[in-house]
Amino acid sequence: MNKSTLLLGMLTVLGHSLIGQIDGSSADMRERVTFGLKGGMNYSNVYNSKGQEFGADPKWGIAAGWFATIPFGRYFGLQPELLLSQRGLKGSGRMLGSTYDFARTSTYLDIPVMAAFKPSAFFTLLAGPQYSYLIRQKDVFTSTANSFEQETEFKKDHARKNTLCVLTGFDVNVDHVVFALRAGWDLQSNTGDGSAITPRYKSLWYQSTLGYRF
């Protein structure tokens, strides 16, 4: 959490410095309803892990979808989005008497609804809640002595389908092109089953996308 706050602060400072350098040639769309498409990458990991003897490394995934801007005057507005988003991790731990290694890819339908503050045509600061629905989860295991039993335990786990999250970041707008940076984190763990022996955690991710608004 501290790392995400620090990164977001650095990115915000960078965005404000870019505002000072803009030449004023960008179209001012702050008072217009716009729609757009965007695509890019997530860099995700986990925090608040409750799994015993479990460690995780970050993993890349895709992010792509649709966004809209709804103004409430010149400086404020809403920005809803609808994204197909992959988050995951590369994990290792110990279960049933032996170690295991696996890579997890979780594919979500993300629906963030963010409040927008638009101090200039070039820069938009965003923050708000996000609802995520788990579409698919895939685990790839490295073979071990008890790999079959370990995979069986993972398949028994009841993954949380509906997750509430928080998202914050900013957009850099150059005419119709939008470069977006986000930091997001889950407010709920990956499973609601407290008796599971598989790792329990919350996801944390950074997202970078490039979009075009109409």
Summary of the structure (lengths in Angstrom):
residues: 214
radius of gyration: 19.4
end to end distance: 34.7
largest distance: 63.8
contacts: 693
relative contact order: 0.22
helix: 14%
strand: 59%
